[in-house]
């Protein structure tokens, strides 16, 4: 299972492939390097520069269909893939 998630994170989403995107979170704009993984419920993005949460730099984050920003655990169970909720965020074209 871990290998499936890790290999899926290596792919680039076809839906966002040719559009420059950014993440809007707490009044800040973060450039998205790529959309790494997509499901019907959330999108995992790789940020060009990470966001620091509790002293830990996060490069990969998930944004749900409800615009909630989560940390992720690629090595955990699929049901526990989304870990810490950080608040509301949006993915927007640049």
Beta strands, then each sheet from edge to edge (+ up, - down):
strand 1: 21-25
strand 2: 28-38
strand 3: 42-53
strand 4: 56-64
strand 5: 68-72
strand 6: 82-93
sheet 1: 1+ 2- 3+ 4- 5+ 6- 1+
end
